[in-house]
């Protein structure tokens, strides 16, 4: 059991940078989506497509 634990711990330590990179990528994607929701909502209103705004609001 100790050997298995040490192998698992080593694997995690070797992949921490990858996990951090994925986390930062997800944060950047979230920021981009949040920044672009308002222009999308405005365009939907302009085109009389308010019914699709419910889907956007449910995703927030």
Secondary structure, DSSP 8 states (H G I E B T S, - for coil): -HHHHHHHHHHHHHHHHHHHHHHHHHHHHHHHHHHHHHHHHHHHHHTT-GGGHHHHHHH-
